[in-house]
Amino acid sequence: MTDMMLIVVAAALIDVEGRVLVQQRPPGKSLAGLWEFPGGKVEPGEGAEAALVRELAEELGVVVDEAALTPVSFAPTQAGGRPLVLLLYRCAEWRGEPRALDAVALCWADRGMLATLPMPAPDVPLAAALAAWLA
């Protein structure tokens, strides 16, 4: 059963001012227009941290070391009838300037703004857990 579970990883990149980077989903994708933490699916045979390093390079053009990723929380949900677990990591160290390579826009959100952004359902409890950590 676990081989049918979809594992998705996401990162809360946190800048020196304590703001968190979120990206807006593009038109034509499911949940278009909603704000989310950058990340994506863990491929077969890939570790969660390695997948997140790959996804951040693909989506934002930044380089992250696995050692810079710290688990924050997780959210179980369903996607297309399959169980899905979304793992959120925080990261305060990366190389390069984040760019919206796979999104409409990027936004550096503070704690208060993070709570008001429209997000996919699994991201909402993760944003709350992260806001509590940032407090």
N, CA, C and O of each residue as an XYZ file, in Angstrom:
540
protein
N       0.827     -1.207      0.000
C       0.000      0.000      0.000
C       0.858      1.252      0.000
O       0.496      2.240     -0.639
N       1.999      1.237      0.708
C       2.815      2.446      0.775
C       3.421      2.794     -0.571
O       3.723      3.960     -0.826
N       3.614      1.765     -1.475
C       4.164      2.106     -2.783
C       3.158      2.890     -3.617
O       3.531      3.489     -4.626
N       1.885      2.896     -3.212
C       0.879      3.669     -3.928
C       0.763      5.082     -3.375
O       0.149      5.947     -3.999
N       1.352      5.318     -2.202
C       1.281      6.641     -1.584
C       2.177      7.619     -2.340
O       3.312      7.293     -2.687
N       1.673      8.786     -2.586
C       2.428      9.837     -3.241
C       3.067     10.712     -2.171
O       2.385     11.210     -1.276
N       4.375     10.896     -2.270
C       5.086     11.762     -1.330
C       5.441     13.048     -2.070
O       6.049     13.015     -3.139
N       5.059     14.165     -1.495
C       5.345     15.479     -2.069
C       6.128     16.273     -1.030
O       5.789     16.274      0.153
N       7.180     16.948     -1.489
C       8.016     17.752     -0.598
C       7.875     19.229     -0.952
O       7.664     19.582     -2.112
N       7.993     20.077      0.048
C       7.893     21.518     -0.166
C       8.856     22.218      0.781
O       9.210     21.697      1.839
N       9.272     23.419      0.369
C      10.223     24.184      1.165
C       9.662     25.536      1.542
O       9.004     26.208      0.747
N       9.943     25.918      2.782
C       9.695     27.278      3.236
C      11.060     27.945      3.267
O      11.789     27.839      4.253
N      11.405     28.636      2.180
C      12.645     29.406      2.163
C      12.404     30.644      3.000
O      11.451     31.386      2.760
N      13.264     30.872      3.983
C      13.072     31.975      4.920
C      14.232     32.952      4.773
O      15.395     32.579      4.930
N      13.900     34.223      4.464
C      14.952     35.225      4.261
C      15.409     35.813      5.596
O      14.891     35.454      6.653
N      16.381     36.716      5.532
C      16.967     37.287      6.751
C      15.960     38.114      7.558
O      16.173     38.358      8.745
N      14.867     38.545      6.924
C      13.826     39.299      7.623
C      12.742     38.398      8.202
O      11.782     38.887      8.798
N      12.888     37.070      8.030
C      11.909     36.134      8.560
C      10.704     35.922      7.670
O       9.711     35.332      8.096
N      10.783     36.399      6.433
C       9.682     36.202      5.485
C       9.853     34.868      4.766
O      10.966     34.359      4.635
N       8.732     34.307      4.300
C       8.710     33.004      3.656
C       8.357     33.169      2.178
O       7.456     33.930      1.826
N       9.078     32.448      1.322
C       8.820     32.508     -0.119
C       7.685     31.560     -0.488
O       7.725     30.372     -0.166
N       6.679     32.092     -1.162
C       5.597     31.279     -1.718
C       5.483     31.617     -3.196
O       5.892     32.689     -3.642
N       4.912     30.669     -3.952
C       4.744     30.894     -5.391
C       3.290     30.675     -5.772
O       2.563     29.924     -5.121
N       2.881     31.349     -6.845
C       1.494     31.255     -7.304
C       1.403     30.269     -8.460
O       2.154     30.362     -9.431
N       0.466     29.314     -8.344
C       0.302     28.281     -9.365
C      -0.181     28.901    -10.681
O      -1.045     29.777    -10.676
N       0.382     28.442    -11.813
C       0.051     29.042    -13.110
C      -1.295     28.573    -13.660
O      -1.810     27.530    -13.259
N      -1.863     29.361    -14.589
C      -3.091     28.951    -15.274
C      -2.848     27.627    -16.006
O      -1.744     27.350    -16.475
N      -3.903     26.823    -16.089
C      -3.798     25.552    -16.791
C      -3.408     24.392    -15.889
O      -3.574     23.234    -16.274
N      -2.895     24.676    -14.702
C      -2.576     23.621    -13.736
C      -3.716     23.531    -12.738
O      -4.473     24.484    -12.552
N      -3.832     22.372    -12.096
C      -4.846     22.266    -11.051
C      -4.536     23.288     -9.955
O      -3.376     23.590     -9.675
N      -5.585     23.804     -9.351
C      -5.461     24.797     -8.276
C      -4.768     26.081     -8.742
O      -4.086     26.742     -7.958
N      -4.944     26.425    -10.003
C      -4.341     27.634    -10.580
C      -4.705     28.861     -9.762
O      -5.840     29.003     -9.307
N      -3.732     29.745     -9.581
C      -3.941     30.998     -8.873
C      -3.705     30.915     -7.373
O      -3.565     31.947     -6.716
N      -3.657     29.707     -6.817
C      -3.414     29.575     -5.387
C      -1.927     29.698     -5.095
O      -1.088     29.443     -5.957
N      -1.616     30.092     -3.872
C      -0.227     30.250     -3.427
C       0.213     28.984     -2.710
O      -0.564     28.385     -1.967
N       1.456     28.576     -2.930
C       1.964     27.353     -2.327
C       3.451     27.481     -2.039
O       4.133     28.378     -2.534
N       3.928     26.550     -1.219
C       5.361     26.446     -0.994
C       5.963     25.732     -2.198
O       5.376     24.764     -2.682
N       7.110     26.174     -2.695
C       7.725     25.490     -3.845
C       8.152     24.074     -3.483
O       8.546     23.804     -2.349
N       8.071     23.187     -4.443
C       8.453     21.795     -4.240
C       7.785     20.913     -5.265
O       7.338     21.394     -6.307
N       7.711     19.622     -4.981
C       7.090     18.702     -5.922
C       7.192     17.263     -5.470
O       7.525     16.975     -4.321
N       6.897     16.358     -6.402
C       6.825     14.933     -6.115
C       8.204     14.314     -5.918
O       9.181     14.690     -6.567
N       8.248     13.357     -5.005
C       9.434     12.533     -4.821
C       9.349     11.414     -5.858
O       8.363     10.679     -5.907
N      10.385     11.289     -6.684
C      10.415     10.261     -7.722
C      10.813      8.914     -7.119
O      11.467      8.883     -6.077
N      10.431      7.798     -7.753
C      10.820      6.473     -7.249
C      12.339      6.376     -7.056
O      13.113      6.770     -7.928
N      12.744      5.846     -5.904
C      14.155      5.676     -5.602
C      14.860      6.935     -5.115
O      16.061      6.912     -4.847
N      14.118      8.032     -4.998
C      14.694      9.316     -4.592
C      14.336      9.589     -3.136
O      13.207      9.326     -2.719
N      15.283     10.113     -2.356
C      15.000     10.523     -0.992
C      14.250     11.846     -0.975
O      14.312     12.608     -1.939
N      13.543     12.122      0.114
C      12.749     13.349      0.211
C      13.612     14.600      0.084
O      13.260     15.514     -0.662
N      14.734     14.655      0.798
C      15.586     15.845      0.749
C      16.204     16.022     -0.634
O      16.284     17.143     -1.137
N      16.641     14.926     -1.252
C      17.213     15.004     -2.602
C      16.171     15.501     -3.599
O      16.484     16.293     -4.487
N      14.934     15.035     -3.450
C      13.852     15.485     -4.329
C      13.618     16.981     -4.172
O      13.411     17.690     -5.157
N      13.653     17.461     -2.927
C      13.411     18.885     -2.695
C      14.536     19.737     -3.260
O      14.280     20.807     -3.814
N      15.774     19.283     -3.130
C      16.908     20.001     -3.722
C      16.709     20.104     -5.235
O      16.916     21.169     -5.817
N      16.306     18.997     -5.875
C      16.060     18.979     -7.320
C      14.916     19.917     -7.691
O      15.039     20.711     -8.623
N      13.809     19.826     -6.967
C      12.637     20.656     -7.269
C      12.934     22.146     -7.115
O      12.477     22.948     -7.929
N      13.684     22.526     -6.096
C      14.012     23.943     -5.907
C      14.899     24.464     -7.036
O      14.775     25.620     -7.441
N      15.789     23.617     -7.542
C      16.606     24.015     -8.696
C      15.721     24.192     -9.931
O      15.889     25.151    -10.683
N      14.775     23.263    -10.141
C      13.896     23.319    -11.310
C      12.903     24.471    -11.241
O      12.674     25.150    -12.242
N      12.310     24.698    -10.068
C      11.240     25.691     -9.938
C      11.729     27.108     -9.666
O      11.099     28.077    -10.089
N      12.863     27.232     -8.954
C      13.327     28.558     -8.536
C      14.712     28.919     -9.043
O      15.114     30.080     -8.967
N      15.455     27.932     -9.565
C      16.813     28.200    -10.028
C      17.796     28.442     -8.901
O      18.802     29.123     -9.096
N      17.520     27.892     -7.711
C      18.430     28.055     -6.580
C      19.086     26.718     -6.242
O      18.565     25.649     -6.560
N      20.241     26.811     -5.590
C      20.971     25.626     -5.160
C      20.859     25.527     -3.641
O      21.173     26.471     -2.917
N      20.406     24.370     -3.178
C      20.234     24.123     -1.750
C      20.986     22.851     -1.398
O      20.939     21.871     -2.142
N      21.677     22.862     -0.273
C      22.317     21.661      0.237
C      21.304     20.910      1.110
O      20.554     21.523      1.870
N      21.293     19.584      0.992
C      20.365     18.788      1.807
C      20.511     19.100      3.300
O      19.519     19.101      4.029
N      21.733     19.363      3.755
C      21.978     19.634      5.178
C      21.296     20.914      5.645
O      21.121     21.100      6.849
N      20.908     21.800      4.735
C      20.251     23.061      5.093
C      18.743     22.901      5.268
O      18.061     23.858      5.633
N      18.217     21.706      5.012
C      16.779     21.451      5.107
C      16.432     20.877      6.481
O      17.028     19.897      6.926
N      15.458     21.504      7.144
C      14.999     21.047      8.456
C      13.506     20.752      8.379
O      12.734     21.627      7.986
N      13.071     19.534      8.747
C      11.636     19.229      8.711
C      10.846     20.140      9.653
O      11.282     20.432     10.767
N       9.670     20.586      9.182
C       8.793     21.437      9.995
C       7.519     20.680     10.358
O       7.164     20.584     11.533
N       6.828     20.141      9.344
C       5.546     19.485      9.578
C       5.186     18.667      8.347
O       5.919     18.652      7.358
N       4.040     17.985      8.422
C       3.536     17.232      7.285
C       2.017     17.319      7.279
O       1.397     17.631      8.295
N       1.423     17.037      6.112
C      -0.031     17.051      5.985
C      -0.463     15.885      5.094
O      -0.079     15.818      3.926
N      -1.261     14.968      5.648
C      -1.801     13.884      4.822
C      -3.054     14.355      4.091
O      -3.830     15.146      4.628
N      -3.248     13.872      2.873
C      -4.431     14.239      2.096
C      -4.645     13.176      1.019
O      -4.029     12.111      1.062
N      -5.503     13.461      0.072
C      -5.763     12.585     -1.075
C      -5.529     13.373     -2.348
O      -5.783     14.577     -2.394
N      -5.043     12.694     -3.389
C      -4.871     13.318     -4.704
C      -5.239     12.282     -5.753
O      -4.550     11.274     -5.906
N      -6.312     12.529     -6.465
C      -6.744     11.598     -7.499
C      -7.050     10.218     -6.948
O      -6.801      9.213     -7.614
N      -7.591     10.161     -5.735
C      -7.924      8.890     -5.128
C      -6.755      8.178     -4.470
O      -6.929      7.098     -3.905
N      -5.580      8.761     -4.534
C      -4.383      8.175     -3.908
C      -4.058      8.920     -2.622
O      -4.237     10.135     -2.544
N      -3.579      8.194     -1.607
C      -3.110      8.903     -0.419
C      -1.852      9.709     -0.752
O      -0.988      9.254     -1.501
N      -1.768     10.888     -0.192
C      -0.646     11.787     -0.436
C      -0.191     12.352      0.901
O      -1.009     12.678      1.761
N       1.110     12.465      1.064
C       1.665     13.124      2.248
C       2.546     14.262      1.752
O       3.453     14.057      0.946
N       2.267     15.460      2.243
C       3.051     16.644      1.911
C       3.985     16.933      3.079
O       3.535     17.173      4.199
N       5.294     16.909      2.811
C       6.320     17.154      3.825
C       6.860     18.568      3.657
O       7.302     18.928      2.566
N       6.832     19.367      4.703
C       7.344     20.740      4.635
C       8.668     20.828      5.387
O       8.791     20.386      6.529
N       9.651     21.413      4.709
C      10.970     21.675      5.290
C      11.183     23.180      5.309
O      10.649     23.901      4.465
N      11.964     23.650      6.274
C      12.372     25.057      6.248
C      13.826     25.114      5.811
O      14.597     24.177      6.017
N      14.177     26.240      5.201
C      15.530     26.408      4.696
C      15.870     27.895      4.719
O      15.130     28.715      4.178
N      16.992     28.238      5.347
C      17.408     29.639      5.435
C      18.699     29.886      4.661
O      19.219     31.001      4.669
N      19.221     28.858      3.995
C      20.469     29.014      3.237
C      20.321     28.419      1.847
O      19.979     27.246      1.695
N      20.579     29.231      0.841
C      20.572     28.770     -0.540
C      21.480     29.679     -1.347
O      21.862     30.762     -0.903
N      21.816     29.218     -2.537
C      22.645     30.009     -3.439
C      21.829     30.361     -4.673
O      21.141     29.513     -5.241
N      21.915     31.639     -5.083
C      21.162     32.117     -6.230
C      19.964     32.927     -5.788
O      19.545     32.876     -4.631
N      19.420     33.674     -6.734
C      18.234     34.501     -6.480
C      17.010     33.738     -6.971
O      16.937     33.409     -8.155
N      16.025     33.441     -6.081
C      14.842     32.704     -6.530
C      14.124     33.423     -7.679
O      13.895     34.632     -7.638
N      13.780     32.642     -8.698
C      13.042     33.142     -9.864
C      11.821     32.256    -10.092
O      11.863     31.059     -9.811
N      10.748     32.830    -10.593
C       9.509     32.081    -10.855
C       9.642     31.330    -12.179
O       9.147     31.795    -13.205
N      10.306     30.172    -12.164
C      10.515     29.391    -13.379
C       9.324     28.499    -13.704
O       9.140     28.103    -14.855
N       8.511     28.181    -12.692
C       7.363     27.288    -12.882
C       6.128     27.843    -12.178
O       5.253     27.088    -11.754
N       6.063     29.163    -12.057
C       4.955     29.804    -11.349
C       4.652     31.145    -12.000
O       5.453     31.665    -12.776
N       3.492     31.696    -11.679
C       3.103     33.010    -12.191
C       3.884     34.102    -11.474
O       4.329     35.069    -12.092
N       4.047     33.934    -10.155
C       4.688     34.973     -9.350
C       5.271     34.363     -8.089
O       4.885     33.276     -7.661
N       6.216     35.099     -7.504
C       6.778     34.762     -6.203
C       6.412     35.872     -5.233
O       6.214     37.018     -5.638
N       6.321     35.532     -3.950
C       6.001     36.530     -2.931
C       6.730     36.168     -1.646
O       6.699     35.020     -1.204
N       7.388     37.163     -1.049
C       7.985     36.984      0.273
C       6.922     37.408      1.279
O       6.624     38.595      1.406
N       6.349     36.439      1.995
C       5.231     36.701      2.902
C       5.692     36.656      4.354
O       6.418     35.746      4.756
N       5.261     37.655      5.144
C       5.534     37.595      6.573
C       4.466     36.711      7.236
O       3.540     36.246      6.571
N       4.602     36.484      8.544
C       3.686     35.604      9.270
C       2.223     35.965      9.040
O       1.403     35.092      8.750
N       1.896     37.241      9.166
C       0.508     37.676      9.016
C      -0.018     37.477      7.612
O      -1.149     37.030      7.424
N       0.801     37.807      6.623
C       0.370     37.659      5.234
C       0.203     36.189      4.865
O      -0.707     35.836      4.115
N       1.066     35.343      5.381
C       1.017     33.912      5.088
C      -0.341     33.327      5.462
O      -0.857     32.451      4.768
N      -0.913     33.810      6.552
C      -2.201     33.303      7.025
C      -3.368     33.759      6.154
O      -4.451     33.178      6.232
N      -3.172     34.781      5.330
C      -4.282     35.319      4.538
C      -4.254     34.888      3.071
O      -5.232     35.096      2.353
N      -3.166     34.298      2.622
C      -3.059     33.902      1.216
C      -3.941     32.693      0.906
O      -3.991     31.751      1.696
N      -4.641     32.707     -0.241
C      -5.394     31.509     -0.628
C      -4.414     30.410     -1.041
O      -3.604     30.595     -1.950
N      -4.500     29.264     -0.359
C      -3.570     28.157     -0.574
C      -4.338     26.858     -0.782
O      -5.491     26.748     -0.364
N      -3.708     25.865     -1.430
C      -4.327     24.536     -1.497
C      -4.539     23.998     -0.085
O      -3.767     24.315      0.820
N      -5.572     23.192      0.111
C      -5.943     22.693      1.437
C      -4.773     22.081      2.218
O      -4.640     22.369      3.407
N      -3.916     21.246      1.601
C      -2.827     20.658      2.394
C      -1.797     21.681      2.873
O      -1.124     21.449      3.878
N      -1.665     22.803      2.174
C      -0.692     23.819      2.558
C      -1.146     24.638      3.773
O      -0.312     25.191      4.490
N      -2.456     24.719      4.008
C      -2.990     25.575      5.066
C      -2.468     25.171      6.451
O      -1.959     26.032      7.169
N      -2.574     23.889      6.858
C      -2.034     23.548      8.186
C      -0.514     23.682      8.249
O       0.043     23.959      9.311
N       0.151     23.487      7.120
C       1.603     23.656      7.096
C       1.973     25.121      7.291
O       2.932     25.432      7.997
N       1.220     26.015      6.670
C       1.459     27.449      6.843
C       1.236     27.837      8.306
O       1.977     28.653      8.854
N       0.218     27.255      8.934
C      -0.072     27.545     10.351
C       1.067     27.029     11.237
O       1.498     27.714     12.164
N       1.548     25.822     10.946
C       2.675     25.265     11.734
C       3.913     26.133     11.569
O       4.640     26.383     12.531
N       4.145     26.583     10.358
C       5.309     27.424     10.087
C       5.152     28.777     10.782
O       6.113     29.286     11.360
N       3.956     29.365     10.735
C       3.722     30.657     11.389
C       3.973     30.542     12.891
O       4.521     31.462     13.499
N       3.577     29.425     13.489
C       3.813     29.217     14.917
C       5.311     29.119     15.189
O       5.796     29.627     16.201
N       6.032     28.476     14.300
C       7.481     28.351     14.459
C       8.145     29.728     14.317
O       9.111     30.025     15.019
N       7.628     30.566     13.408
C       8.211     31.899     13.175
C       7.906     32.877     14.303
O       8.583     33.896     14.443
N       6.891     32.571     15.107
C       6.448     33.494     16.161
C       7.518     33.724     17.210
O       7.299     34.474     18.161
